[in-house]
Amino acid sequence: MNFDRRPPERAVGIDVSSPAPAPRTARERAEDGVRWAVVLLGCSIPISVAADNILLAFLLACWIAGGGYRAKLSAVRGNPVALAALALFALYLAGTLYTIADGADVAEALTKALRLLLIPALMPLMRDATWRNRGIAAFLGSMLVTLLLSYMYWLGTLPVNLWLKGTALDPVAFKAHITHNVFMAFAAFVFALAAVDAKTRRGRWVLAALCAAAAVNVLLMVPGRTGHIVLLVLFAYFLYRQLRAPGLALAVLAVGALAVVVVVSPDSMLHKRFTVADDEFQQWRAGVPPDPTSSVGQRMGFLRNTVELIRENPVLGVGTGGFAAAYAARASRTGGAPTHNPHNEFLLMTAQFGVVGLALMLCLFGTQWWLAARLPGRFEQAAARGLVLTFVVASALSSTLVDHAEGLFFAYMSGLLFASYDDAGKRRWRAAAATGGAGAAGGGSDASAAKRPV
């Protein structure tokens, strides 16, 4: 019996015009659990290989046990980036049919190529912007921890220990300096993008300060030349994106000013690193055999021998995992040291799969660059293109897709950023473009960006 004469909604203080959300099903709660595992993966990639492998095994088991294969296939089929990643993985499978490698090398190459499957696997899971933002924030959180530890090493307040990799002269934390600087350069770029979109002045200043701290860490503290170049390319793109032609001119002036500072600062880390690189290159040109500490000399030797391998097998290459065996055979004839890695992903891909492999790799990067303009927001558009620039530059200087951290990060961030693209988004973009571009970038929030994406 009701003793309260007031309307029910007044008695309990709720607005019945907004119905309560339906209770979540067990399946939806389970899917959210898997999404949290994806977020944790973003946190672990800059820190722990062991945690990466545990989370990847969990995600694989959940993907297989979760069913819904028709919906998953539909999400993949409607996303060109997913299709390009699958095509590249299919080439690895096809390369096993003619490879010169033994079983162990083939298995290792296929295991590394499996990371490409993370791209289509994440897309059905991470369509919701909230979860994508959590995944990006998890990566940035780990990079902030890395940044703090790096500064502590550099300032001498953190003693060298067995748990971390760093020293005062090489103040990294969890990864070697090449990986550290590539990740930190991308993090600095994302902080800059977030600062532009910040809603408050305080938030903008905090994000700008984090961006500056990360950039200083890359340029002045950690001796990873690949990251130096990645950072300069990313911020040239950032300035061009913000200011167009004047921004590009400003980037050129900034790089020129940095070069002058480096030249007149012989004690700086940048000056020393590039002086060493020039000395090593001159020694290589003079025909001096490179010693094990000569990074540039060894890379130039790898370049010369790998190009010769490609000339011998230009169309299909030596097959999946066949690079090490082919290079060892050539090194035995030329007197060079064998290697499993030419420190150039474009060369490695071409040596294994010929021009077909190079074409598919470029197709993946090109598809990402093209599709980035069709993502729903300017932040995701710029972050996606920044990811492409990061890996195009880094792949010319190291074998990024076969290295664990870099390869996994590429697949993870690709899956996150391009999960927002689907057939509905494609139709909206095409319709907006046909009517003059209004709202083509998503929600009509930036018509100019839709008409002329950068």
TILUMTI-644448 format. One record per residue (C-alpha): residue number from 0; x, y, z; residue in three letters. Coordinates in Angstrom, 3 decimals, decimal comma. Example, Ala and Ser with C-alpha at 12.3 -4.5 7.8 and 13.67 -1.06 7.14 Angstrom:
# residues 2
[site 0 [12,300 -4,500 7,800] ALA];
[site 1 [13,670 -1,060 7,140] SER];
***
This chain:
# residues 454
[site 0 [0,000 0,000 0,000] MET];
[site 1 [1,288 3,440 -0,958] ASN];
[site 2 [1,103 5,964 1,920] PHE];
[site 3 [2,923 8,652 -0,067] ASP];
[site 4 [0,456 10,664 -2,184] ARG];
[site 5 [3,187 12,379 -4,197] ARG];
[site 6 [3,970 11,196 -7,724] PRO];
[site 7 [6,511 8,376 -7,637] PRO];
[site 8 [9,172 10,359 -9,412] GLU];
[site 9 [9,012 13,138 -6,823] ARG];
[site 10 [9,071 10,680 -3,943] ALA];
[site 11 [12,369 9,162 -5,002] VAL];
[site 12 [13,864 12,214 -6,656] GLY];
[site 13 [14,337 10,923 -10,193] ILE];
[site 14 [13,323 12,096 -13,622] ASP];
[site 15 [11,213 9,437 -15,287] VAL];
[site 16 [11,542 11,260 -18,613] SER];
[site 17 [15,043 9,734 -18,867] SER];
[site 18 [14,620 5,976 -18,498] PRO];
[site 19 [17,296 4,114 -16,570] ALA];
[site 20 [19,771 2,246 -18,738] PRO];
[site 21 [19,125 -1,422 -19,217] ALA];
[site 22 [21,214 -3,687 -17,024] PRO];
[site 23 [24,386 -4,867 -18,706] ARG];
[site 24 [24,458 -8,443 -19,866] THR];
[site 25 [27,168 -10,900 -18,898] ALA];
[site 26 [28,482 -10,749 -22,472] ARG];
[site 27 [28,800 -6,949 -22,365] GLU];
[site 28 [30,621 -7,094 -19,041] ARG];
[site 29 [32,978 -9,713 -20,454] ALA];
[site 30 [33,678 -7,538 -23,492] GLU];
[site 31 [34,527 -4,633 -21,221] ASP];
[site 32 [36,940 -6,907 -19,375] GLY];
[site 33 [38,676 -7,659 -22,670] VAL];
[site 34 [38,808 -3,953 -23,451] ARG];
[site 35 [40,491 -3,305 -20,114] TRP];
[site 36 [43,085 -5,893 -21,115] ALA];
[site 37 [43,653 -3,888 -24,314] VAL];
[site 38 [44,134 -0,748 -22,225] VAL];
[site 39 [46,603 -2,574 -19,979] LEU];
[site 40 [48,499 -3,646 -23,084] LEU];
[site 41 [48,964 0,007 -23,983] GLY];
[site 42 [50,426 0,503 -20,516] CYS];
[site 43 [52,759 -2,505 -20,711] SER];
[site 44 [54,260 -2,006 -24,201] ILE];
[site 45 [56,777 0,672 -23,097] PRO];
[site 46 [57,624 -1,290 -19,934] ILE];
[site 47 [57,471 -5,095 -19,920] SER];
[site 48 [57,812 -7,801 -22,595] VAL];
[site 49 [56,553 -10,433 -20,152] ALA];
[site 50 [53,380 -8,472 -19,429] ALA];
[site 51 [52,914 -7,927 -23,184] ASP];
[site 52 [53,011 -11,653 -23,842] ASN];
[site 53 [50,579 -12,485 -21,020] ILE];
[site 54 [48,088 -9,873 -22,203] LEU];
[site 55 [48,426 -10,948 -25,842] LEU];
[site 56 [47,755 -14,577 -24,888] ALA];
[site 57 [44,695 -13,481 -22,902] PHE];
[site 58 [43,392 -11,361 -25,772] LEU];
[site 59 [43,887 -14,214 -28,243] LEU];
[site 60 [41,976 -16,633 -26,017] ALA];
[site 61 [39,146 -14,128 -25,541] CYS];
[site 62 [38,980 -13,373 -29,268] TRP];
[site 63 [38,643 -17,059 -30,109] ILE];
[site 64 [36,204 -17,865 -27,293] ALA];
[site 65 [34,125 -14,735 -27,751] GLY];
[site 66 [32,405 -15,826 -30,953] GLY];
[site 67 [30,633 -13,194 -33,022] GLY];
[site 68 [32,865 -13,995 -35,949] TYR];
[site 69 [30,461 -12,598 -38,517] ARG];
[site 70 [30,470 -9,157 -36,855] ALA];
[site 71 [34,249 -9,284 -36,483] LYS];
[site 72 [34,672 -10,185 -40,134] LEU];
[site 73 [32,340 -7,369 -41,140] SER];
[site 74 [34,392 -4,841 -39,153] ALA];
[site 75 [37,593 -6,031 -40,801] VAL];
[site 76 [36,129 -6,156 -44,291] ARG];
[site 77 [34,984 -2,541 -44,037] GLY];
[site 78 [38,370 -1,207 -42,919] ASN];
[site 79 [41,129 -0,787 -45,546] PRO];
[site 80 [43,878 -0,627 -42,908] VAL];
[site 81 [42,833 -4,000 -41,526] ALA];
[site 82 [42,796 -5,453 -45,033] LEU];
[site 83 [46,265 -4,077 -45,788] ALA];
[site 84 [47,628 -5,594 -42,563] ALA];
[site 85 [46,052 -8,954 -43,413] LEU];
[site 86 [47,518 -8,817 -46,915] ALA];
[site 87 [50,995 -8,260 -45,481] LEU];
[site 88 [50,554 -11,161 -43,065] PHE];
[site 89 [49,323 -13,349 -45,913] ALA];
[site 90 [52,574 -12,586 -47,718] LEU];
[site 91 [54,492 -13,953 -44,732] TYR];
[site 92 [52,467 -17,155 -45,017] LEU];
[site 93 [53,041 -17,379 -48,764] ALA];
[site 94 [56,761 -16,794 -48,243] GLY];
[site 95 [57,020 -20,051 -46,296] THR];
[site 96 [56,415 -21,951 -49,550] LEU];
[site 97 [59,733 -20,939 -51,103] TYR];
[site 98 [61,893 -19,756 -48,227] THR];
[site 99 [65,536 -20,782 -47,894] ILE];
[site 100 [65,308 -20,559 -44,088] ALA];
[site 101 [65,194 -23,470 -41,682] ASP];
[site 102 [62,177 -24,220 -39,527] GLY];
[site 103 [63,351 -22,201 -36,526] ALA];
[site 104 [63,890 -19,006 -38,534] ASP];
[site 105 [60,555 -19,431 -40,309] VAL];
[site 106 [58,740 -19,899 -36,996] ALA];
[site 107 [60,446 -16,838 -35,523] GLU];
[site 108 [59,516 -14,674 -38,510] ALA];
[site 109 [55,892 -15,839 -38,446] LEU];
[site 110 [55,672 -15,213 -34,705] THR];
[site 111 [56,787 -11,628 -35,232] LYS];
[site 112 [54,407 -11,203 -38,163] ALA];
[site 113 [51,504 -12,318 -35,965] LEU];
[site 114 [51,584 -8,861 -34,384] ARG];
[site 115 [50,032 -7,541 -37,594] LEU];
[site 116 [46,870 -9,484 -36,726] LEU];
[site 117 [46,424 -7,298 -33,650] LEU];
[site 118 [45,394 -4,466 -35,978] ILE];
[site 119 [42,177 -6,116 -37,250] PRO];
[site 120 [41,604 -7,845 -33,899] ALA];
[site 121 [41,344 -4,542 -32,001] LEU];
[site 122 [39,035 -2,806 -34,446] MET];
[site 123 [35,722 -4,451 -33,422] PRO];
[site 124 [36,615 -3,996 -29,727] LEU];
[site 125 [37,751 -0,367 -29,672] MET];
[site 126 [35,156 1,459 -31,755] ARG];
[site 127 [33,968 3,452 -28,772] ASP];
[site 128 [35,931 6,691 -28,383] ALA];
[site 129 [36,040 6,322 -24,585] THR];
[site 130 [37,957 3,064 -24,818] TRP];
[site 131 [40,281 4,387 -27,502] ARG];
[site 132 [41,099 7,376 -25,323] ASN];
[site 133 [41,787 5,068 -22,390] ARG];
[site 134 [44,178 3,039 -24,511] GLY];
[site 135 [46,084 6,145 -25,625] ILE];
[site 136 [46,095 7,499 -22,063] ALA];
[site 137 [47,526 4,187 -20,792] ALA];
[site 138 [50,449 4,476 -23,192] PHE];
[site 139 [51,020 8,117 -22,226] LEU];
[site 140 [50,873 7,196 -18,539] GLY];
[site 141 [53,665 4,665 -18,985] SER];
[site 142 [55,671 7,222 -20,930] MET];
[site 143 [55,268 9,716 -18,070] LEU];
[site 144 [56,682 7,150 -15,647] VAL];
[site 145 [59,512 6,498 -18,115] THR];
[site 146 [60,114 10,237 -18,437] LEU];
[site 147 [60,285 10,736 -14,673] LEU];
[site 148 [62,758 7,875 -14,219] LEU];
[site 149 [64,848 9,150 -17,119] SER];
[site 150 [65,135 12,596 -15,560] TYR];
[site 151 [66,038 11,044 -12,221] MET];
[site 152 [68,868 9,067 -13,838] TYR];
[site 153 [70,078 12,145 -15,705] TRP];
[site 154 [70,070 14,280 -12,550] LEU];
[site 155 [71,832 11,567 -10,552] GLY];
[site 156 [69,031 11,074 -8,030] THR];
[site 157 [68,336 7,479 -9,075] LEU];
[site 158 [71,118 4,909 -8,600] PRO];
[site 159 [71,838 2,325 -11,273] VAL];
[site 160 [69,998 -0,907 -10,473] ASN];
[site 161 [69,172 -4,294 -11,968] LEU];
[site 162 [65,509 -3,488 -12,537] TRP];
[site 163 [66,060 -0,666 -15,010] LEU];
[site 164 [68,319 -0,249 -18,041] LYS];
[site 165 [69,453 3,310 -17,538] GLY];
[site 166 [72,625 5,074 -16,466] THR];
[site 167 [73,497 8,740 -16,091] ALA];
[site 168 [75,017 8,733 -19,606] LEU];
[site 169 [72,143 6,752 -21,134] ASP];
[site 170 [69,139 7,724 -18,998] PRO];
[site 171 [66,541 5,303 -20,274] VAL];
[site 172 [64,283 3,266 -18,011] ALA];
[site 173 [62,724 0,146 -19,514] PHE];
[site 174 [63,853 0,004 -23,162] LYS];
[site 175 [67,066 0,577 -25,101] ALA];
[site 176 [67,686 4,159 -26,209] HIS];
[site 177 [66,466 3,643 -29,794] ILE];
[site 178 [63,083 2,372 -28,642] THR];
[site 179 [62,923 4,862 -25,773] HIS];
[site 180 [63,449 7,839 -28,039] ASN];
[site 181 [61,008 6,680 -30,731] VAL];
[site 182 [58,278 6,185 -28,126] PHE];
[site 183 [59,098 9,433 -26,331] MET];
[site 184 [59,082 11,404 -29,593] ALA];
[site 185 [55,612 10,099 -30,418] PHE];
[site 186 [54,437 10,821 -26,862] ALA];
[site 187 [55,702 14,417 -27,146] ALA];
[site 188 [53,778 14,782 -30,396] PHE];
[site 189 [50,563 13,457 -28,819] VAL];
[site 190 [50,986 15,805 -25,848] PHE];
[site 191 [51,254 18,687 -28,320] ALA];
[site 192 [48,062 17,601 -30,083] LEU];
[site 193 [46,249 17,269 -26,760] ALA];
[site 194 [47,454 20,712 -25,672] ALA];
[site 195 [45,883 22,264 -28,758] VAL];
[site 196 [42,553 20,615 -27,955] ASP];
[site 197 [42,652 21,261 -24,185] ALA];
[site 198 [39,486 22,868 -22,798] LYS];
[site 199 [41,164 24,922 -20,084] THR];
[site 200 [44,207 27,160 -19,936] ARG];
[site 201 [45,663 25,127 -17,069] ARG];
[site 202 [45,270 21,903 -19,009] GLY];
[site 203 [46,881 23,480 -22,058] ARG];
[site 204 [49,903 24,641 -20,069] TRP];
[site 205 [50,323 21,294 -18,304] VAL];
[site 206 [50,223 19,378 -21,583] LEU];
[site 207 [52,575 21,855 -23,242] ALA];
[site 208 [55,027 21,452 -20,348] ALA];
[site 209 [54,878 17,645 -20,682] LEU];
[site 210 [55,486 17,981 -24,407] CYS];
[site 211 [58,526 20,194 -23,787] ALA];
[site 212 [59,905 17,845 -21,124] ALA];
[site 213 [59,567 14,866 -23,469] ALA];
[site 214 [61,206 16,764 -26,352] ALA];
[site 215 [64,140 17,796 -24,151] VAL];
[site 216 [64,493 14,192 -23,028] ASN];
[site 217 [64,749 13,033 -26,640] VAL];
[site 218 [67,015 15,754 -27,975] LEU];
[site 219 [69,350 16,529 -25,081] LEU];
[site 220 [69,416 13,538 -22,747] MET];
[site 221 [68,984 10,145 -24,444] VAL];
[site 222 [71,441 9,207 -27,230] PRO];
[site 223 [69,037 7,679 -29,739] GLY];
[site 224 [69,557 9,311 -33,144] ARG];
[site 225 [66,519 7,615 -34,681] THR];
[site 226 [64,305 9,324 -32,117] GLY];
[site 227 [65,987 12,673 -32,773] HIS];
[site 228 [65,010 12,508 -36,432] ILE];
[site 229 [61,510 11,195 -35,680] VAL];
[site 230 [60,892 14,076 -33,277] LEU];
[site 231 [62,011 16,717 -35,784] LEU];
[site 232 [59,801 15,234 -38,517] VAL];
[site 233 [56,780 15,007 -36,206] LEU];
[site 234 [57,048 18,605 -35,078] PHE];
[site 235 [57,577 19,850 -38,598] ALA];
[site 236 [54,297 18,123 -39,434] TYR];
[site 237 [52,666 19,530 -36,282] PHE];
[site 238 [53,611 23,099 -37,217] LEU];
[site 239 [52,487 22,551 -40,804] TYR];
[site 240 [49,186 21,158 -39,578] ARG];
[site 241 [48,614 24,162 -37,323] GLN];
[site 242 [49,923 26,963 -39,533] LEU];
[site 243 [50,219 25,462 -43,025] ARG];
[site 244 [53,037 27,049 -45,105] ALA];
[site 245 [54,158 29,502 -42,372] PRO];
[site 246 [54,365 26,565 -39,977] GLY];
[site 247 [56,609 24,676 -42,357] LEU];
[site 248 [58,841 27,739 -42,698] ALA];
[site 249 [58,934 28,034 -38,912] LEU];
[site 250 [59,946 24,360 -38,672] ALA];
[site 251 [62,822 24,941 -41,086] VAL];
[site 252 [63,990 27,939 -39,050] LEU];
[site 253 [63,707 25,976 -35,802] ALA];
[site 254 [65,753 23,075 -37,176] VAL];
[site 255 [68,333 25,532 -38,497] GLY];
[site 256 [68,547 27,224 -35,117] ALA];
[site 257 [68,927 23,846 -33,423] LEU];
[site 258 [71,740 22,965 -35,838] ALA];
[site 259 [73,549 26,200 -34,994] VAL];
[site 260 [73,188 25,517 -31,265] VAL];
[site 261 [74,557 21,995 -31,744] VAL];
[site 262 [77,543 23,252 -33,751] VAL];
[site 263 [78,497 25,865 -31,153] VAL];
[site 264 [77,961 23,456 -28,230] SER];
[site 265 [80,665 20,800 -28,604] PRO];
[site 266 [79,962 19,372 -25,154] ASP];
[site 267 [76,280 18,692 -25,865] SER];
[site 268 [75,029 15,156 -26,326] MET];
[site 269 [73,608 15,958 -29,779] LEU];
[site 270 [76,928 17,381 -30,992] HIS];
[site 271 [78,846 14,345 -29,759] LYS];
[site 272 [76,397 11,833 -31,254] ARG];
[site 273 [76,368 13,417 -34,701] PHE];
[site 274 [80,132 13,963 -34,668] THR];
[site 275 [80,597 10,270 -33,935] VAL];
[site 276 [78,167 9,406 -36,729] ALA];
[site 277 [80,082 11,577 -39,201] ASP];
[site 278 [83,430 10,059 -38,162] ASP];
[site 279 [82,053 6,536 -38,577] GLU];
[site 280 [80,637 7,378 -41,992] PHE];
[site 281 [83,945 8,870 -43,164] GLN];
[site 282 [85,788 5,769 -41,976] GLN];
[site 283 [83,379 3,590 -43,917] TRP];
[site 284 [83,840 5,683 -47,056] ARG];
[site 285 [87,607 5,335 -46,692] ALA];
[site 286 [87,262 1,561 -46,630] GLY];
[site 287 [88,172 1,094 -42,963] VAL];
[site 288 [86,490 -2,098 -41,674] PRO];
[site 289 [83,920 -1,060 -39,054] PRO];
[site 290 [84,514 -2,193 -35,488] ASP];
[site 291 [81,630 -3,590 -33,376] PRO];
[site 292 [81,018 -0,165 -31,813] THR];
[site 293 [80,641 1,628 -35,162] SER];
[site 294 [76,888 1,919 -35,587] SER];
[site 295 [77,033 3,835 -38,865] VAL];
[site 296 [79,821 1,707 -40,313] GLY];
[site 297 [77,947 -1,508 -39,605] GLN];
[site 298 [74,701 -0,137 -40,981] ARG];
[site 299 [76,375 0,928 -44,209] MET];
[site 300 [77,826 -2,559 -44,560] GLY];
[site 301 [74,394 -4,057 -43,950] PHE];
[site 302 [72,959 -1,697 -46,551] LEU];
[site 303 [75,487 -2,646 -49,234] ARG];
[site 304 [75,174 -6,405 -48,713] ASN];
[site 305 [71,376 -6,345 -48,426] THR];
[site 306 [71,052 -4,392 -51,666] VAL];
[site 307 [73,134 -7,088 -53,352] GLU];
[site 308 [70,815 -9,762 -51,940] LEU];
[site 309 [67,833 -7,888 -53,347] ILE];
[site 310 [69,471 -7,707 -56,772] ARG];
[site 311 [69,842 -11,479 -56,745] GLU];
[site 312 [66,163 -12,045 -55,824] ASN];
[site 313 [64,307 -8,877 -56,865] PRO];
[site 314 [60,739 -10,120 -57,336] VAL];
[site 315 [59,892 -12,505 -54,486] LEU];
[site 316 [63,019 -12,350 -52,318] GLY];
[site 317 [64,406 -15,240 -50,276] VAL];
[site 318 [61,200 -16,033 -48,405] GLY];
[site 319 [59,904 -15,773 -44,856] THR];
[site 320 [62,748 -15,697 -42,349] GLY];
[site 321 [65,293 -16,293 -45,098] GLY];
[site 322 [67,271 -13,084 -44,634] PHE];
[site 323 [69,675 -14,431 -41,996] ALA];
[site 324 [70,682 -17,471 -44,080] ALA];
[site 325 [71,051 -15,452 -47,291] ALA];
[site 326 [73,054 -12,737 -45,565] TYR];
[site 327 [75,313 -15,255 -43,821] ALA];
[site 328 [76,106 -16,880 -47,163] ALA];
[site 329 [77,008 -13,524 -48,677] ARG];
[site 330 [79,006 -12,421 -45,608] ALA];
[site 331 [81,097 -15,586 -45,835] SER];
[site 332 [82,088 -14,569 -49,366] ARG];
[site 333 [82,758 -10,897 -48,611] THR];
[site 334 [84,310 -11,294 -45,183] GLY];
[site 335 [81,591 -9,337 -43,362] GLY];
[site 336 [79,896 -10,265 -40,100] ALA];
[site 337 [76,549 -12,125 -40,340] PRO];
[site 338 [73,370 -10,522 -39,041] THR];
[site 339 [69,680 -11,312 -38,620] HIS];
[site 340 [68,719 -7,674 -39,032] ASN];
[site 341 [69,876 -5,064 -41,594] PRO];
[site 342 [68,537 -2,249 -39,362] HIS];
[site 343 [66,209 -1,082 -42,111] ASN];
[site 344 [62,670 -2,454 -42,320] GLU];
[site 345 [62,261 -1,515 -45,980] PHE];
[site 346 [65,413 -3,435 -46,904] LEU];
[site 347 [64,464 -6,399 -44,731] LEU];
[site 348 [60,991 -6,612 -46,261] MET];
[site 349 [62,373 -6,356 -49,799] THR];
[site 350 [65,081 -8,938 -49,149] ALA];
[site 351 [62,508 -11,419 -47,853] GLN];
[site 352 [59,675 -10,768 -50,303] PHE];
[site 353 [61,126 -8,743 -53,164] GLY];
[site 354 [59,326 -5,793 -54,693] VAL];
[site 355 [56,026 -7,477 -53,807] VAL];
[site 356 [56,838 -7,181 -50,109] GLY];
[site 357 [58,019 -3,601 -50,428] LEU];
[site 358 [54,840 -2,707 -52,338] ALA];
[site 359 [52,596 -4,232 -49,642] LEU];
[site 360 [54,491 -2,478 -46,857] MET];
[site 361 [54,182 0,861 -48,639] LEU];
[site 362 [50,533 0,058 -49,304] CYS];
[site 363 [49,939 -0,366 -45,571] LEU];
[site 364 [51,589 2,960 -44,741] PHE];
[site 365 [49,882 4,682 -47,684] GLY];
[site 366 [46,454 3,321 -46,720] THR];
[site 367 [46,930 4,588 -43,178] GLN];
[site 368 [47,942 8,031 -44,394] TRP];
[site 369 [44,978 8,228 -46,779] TRP];
[site 370 [42,437 6,856 -44,303] LEU];
[site 371 [43,620 9,123 -41,491] ALA];
[site 372 [41,845 12,077 -43,145] ALA];
[site 373 [38,575 10,139 -42,844] ARG];
[site 374 [38,751 9,510 -39,101] LEU];
[site 375 [36,096 11,267 -37,012] PRO];
[site 376 [38,176 13,888 -35,205] GLY];
[site 377 [41,157 16,130 -35,896] ARG];
[site 378 [43,083 14,678 -32,964] PHE];
[site 379 [42,786 11,134 -34,299] GLU];
[site 380 [43,515 12,306 -37,842] GLN];
[site 381 [46,760 13,976 -36,779] ALA];
[site 382 [47,771 11,195 -34,370] ALA];
[site 383 [47,247 8,585 -37,084] ALA];
[site 384 [49,376 10,479 -39,572] ARG];
[site 385 [51,965 11,083 -36,877] GLY];
[site 386 [52,092 7,318 -36,347] LEU];
[site 387 [52,729 6,803 -40,058] VAL];
[site 388 [55,505 9,402 -40,099] LEU];
[site 389 [57,058 7,862 -36,994] THR];
[site 390 [57,302 4,423 -38,543] PHE];
[site 391 [58,276 5,514 -42,028] VAL];
[site 392 [61,227 7,431 -40,582] VAL];
[site 393 [62,130 4,799 -37,975] ALA];
[site 394 [61,807 1,972 -40,514] SER];
[site 395 [64,441 3,629 -42,689] ALA];
[site 396 [66,886 3,505 -39,757] LEU];
[site 397 [65,957 0,253 -37,965] SER];
[site 398 [63,853 -2,867 -38,422] SER];
[site 399 [60,835 -1,600 -36,535] THR];
[site 400 [58,221 -4,213 -37,370] LEU];
[site 401 [60,379 -7,158 -36,295] VAL];
[site 402 [61,538 -5,542 -33,047] ASP];
[site 403 [59,164 -6,565 -30,268] HIS];
[site 404 [58,285 -3,234 -28,683] ALA];
[site 405 [58,174 -1,146 -31,874] GLU];
[site 406 [56,276 -3,778 -33,868] GLY];
[site 407 [53,723 -4,314 -31,122] LEU];
[site 408 [53,301 -0,581 -30,584] PHE];
[site 409 [52,685 -0,030 -34,294] PHE];
[site 410 [50,002 -2,732 -34,369] ALA];
[site 411 [48,423 -1,557 -31,111] TYR];
[site 412 [48,222 2,122 -32,007] MET];
[site 413 [47,071 1,317 -35,552] SER];
[site 414 [44,253 -0,832 -34,177] GLY];
[site 415 [43,202 1,908 -31,755] LEU];
[site 416 [43,334 4,886 -34,077] LEU];
[site 417 [41,750 3,249 -37,105] PHE];
[site 418 [39,025 1,429 -35,153] ALA];
[site 419 [36,972 4,611 -35,424] SER];
[site 420 [36,630 4,152 -39,177] TYR];
[site 421 [33,759 1,968 -40,380] ASP];
[site 422 [31,346 1,757 -43,280] ASP];
[site 423 [28,983 4,262 -41,675] ALA];
[site 424 [31,823 6,734 -41,231] GLY];
[site 425 [32,854 6,174 -44,817] LYS];
[site 426 [29,349 6,952 -46,063] ARG];
[site 427 [29,180 10,096 -43,910] ARG];
[site 428 [32,523 11,307 -45,229] TRP];
[site 429 [31,521 10,700 -48,849] ARG];
[site 430 [28,159 12,421 -48,375] ALA];
[site 431 [29,783 15,424 -46,713] ALA];
[site 432 [32,448 15,640 -49,385] ALA];
[site 433 [29,776 15,601 -52,064] ALA];
[site 434 [28,011 18,544 -50,394] THR];
[site 435 [31,092 20,688 -49,950] GLY];
[site 436 [32,882 18,996 -47,063] GLY];
[site 437 [30,815 20,163 -44,090] ALA];
[site 438 [31,208 17,677 -41,269] GLY];
[site 439 [33,323 15,263 -43,243] ALA];
[site 440 [35,814 14,991 -40,455] ALA];
[site 441 [33,152 13,776 -38,074] GLY];
[site 442 [30,237 15,525 -36,447] GLY];
[site 443 [30,677 18,682 -38,508] GLY];
[site 444 [33,072 20,078 -35,933] SER];
[site 445 [35,746 21,053 -38,386] ASP];
[site 446 [34,570 21,530 -41,924] ALA];
[site 447 [37,807 22,999 -43,128] SER];
[site 448 [39,694 19,945 -41,975] ALA];
[site 449 [37,271 17,713 -43,841] ALA];
[site 450 [37,635 19,619 -47,068] LYS];
[site 451 [41,388 19,910 -46,900] ARG];
[site 452 [42,782 17,284 -44,526] PRO];
[site 453 [46,377 17,674 -43,395] VAL];
***
